[in-house]
Amino acid sequence: MRNILLTFILLGFSFLFKAQNQSQNDIWSGSYEVYPKDDKKALDTLFIAKTKDVKPEDVPARFESDLKRWIVTSKKDERKDALVIRRFIFNLEDDDNEYEQFGWTKLYQEEKISCIDGGHFFICQTKPNTTVDFQKEGTFFTKTGFFGVWLHFGLVELKKLD
């Protein structure tokens, strides 16, 4: 009886640890309000959700090092088109490092920043109340720890809602 009880307890803990690891692996899923730089009114709300990983044969060779994908939709987008997004590439073996162009390689290696790419925008996550250095472009203070850059729009602060 004691062995059976111990087995159930250990199984329960193993499921708990597995669930914790899965939630830690998906730091992106959720809803985000998007605020233009230094503005208090939300511009949009984005919804990010984990989707199926892509197959290596379905992507160019440079993307084979990370096959995880998410989808993002915009509340303002009337068509509700879902855009597939991916994490920034960090593959030193192939000298392919998307953090390097911003000078963020060391931050990424120290697990202080993580970014995802949507083609015409990217979103990054760091600690709240952090000043992010954009090198020649200056710095940006992110109160929430989430920020992004949109082509033709610029820098935004994101606030995670859930």
ZIWO-V142097 format. One record per residue. N is the residue number from 1. RES is the residue in one letter. SS is DSSP state (a for helix, b for strand, c for the rest). OMEGA is omega in whole degrees, -180 to 180 (* if undefined). Layout:
n=<N;N>
res=<RES;RES>
ss=<SS;SS>
omega=<OMEGA;OMEGA>
This chain:
n=<1;2;3;4;5;6;7;8;9;10;11;12;13;14;15;16;17;18;19;20;21;22;23;24;25;26;27;28;29;30;31;32;33;34;35;36;37;38;39;40;41;42;43;44;45;46;47;48;49;50;51;52;53;54;55;56;57;58;59;60;61;62;63;64;65;66;67;68;69;70;71;72;73;74;75;76;77;78;79;80;81;82;83;84;85;86;87;88;89;90;91;92;93;94;95;96;97;98;99;100;101;102;103;104;105;106;107;108;109;110;111;112;113;114;115;116;117;118;119;120;121;122;123;124;125;126;127;128;129;130;131;132;133;134;135;136;137;138;139;140;141;142;143;144;145;146;147;148;149;150;151;152;153;154;155;156;157;158;159;160;161;162>
res=<M;R;N;I;L;L;T;F;I;L;L;G;F;S;F;L;F;K;A;Q;N;Q;S;Q;N;D;I;W;S;G;S;Y;E;V;Y;P;K;D;D;K;K;A;L;D;T;L;F;I;A;K;T;K;D;V;K;P;E;D;V;P;A;R;F;E;S;D;L;K;R;W;I;V;T;S;K;K;D;E;R;K;D;A;L;V;I;R;R;F;I;F;N;L;E;D;D;D;N;E;Y;E;Q;F;G;W;T;K;L;Y;Q;E;E;K;I;S;C;I;D;G;G;H;F;F;I;C;Q;T;K;P;N;T;T;V;D;F;Q;K;E;G;T;F;F;T;K;T;G;F;F;G;V;W;L;H;F;G;L;V;E;L;K;K;L;D>
ss=<c;a;a;a;a;a;a;a;a;a;a;a;a;a;a;a;a;a;a;a;a;a;a;a;a;c;c;c;c;b;b;b;b;b;b;b;c;c;c;c;c;b;b;b;b;b;b;b;b;b;b;c;c;c;c;a;a;a;c;c;a;a;a;c;c;c;c;c;b;b;b;b;b;b;c;c;c;c;c;c;c;c;b;b;b;b;b;c;c;b;b;a;a;a;c;b;b;c;c;a;a;a;c;c;a;a;a;a;a;c;c;c;c;b;b;b;b;c;c;c;b;b;b;b;b;c;c;c;c;b;b;b;b;c;a;a;a;c;b;b;b;b;c;c;c;b;b;b;b;b;c;c;c;b;b;b;b;b;b;b;c;c>
omega=<-180;179;179;179;179;178;178;179;180;177;178;179;-180;177;179;179;178;179;178;-180;179;-180;178;180;-179;-179;-173;-173;179;178;-177;169;-177;-179;173;-179;177;179;-178;-179;-179;179;-175;171;178;176;-180;180;177;175;-179;173;177;178;-179;-178;-178;-179;173;-175;-176;-180;-178;-178;178;-174;180;-178;176;172;178;174;-179;177;-179;-179;-177;-180;-178;176;177;179;178;-180;-178;176;173;178;173;-177;-176;178;-180;-178;-179;-173;-178;177;-175;-177;178;-177;-175;-178;-178;178;179;-179;178;-180;179;178;175;-176;174;-174;178;180;180;176;168;180;178;179;176;177;174;180;-180;172;-178;-179;177;180;-175;-178;180;-178;178;176;178;180;-175;-175;178;177;180;176;178;174;180;178;178;-172;178;172;177;177;180;-176;-179;*>
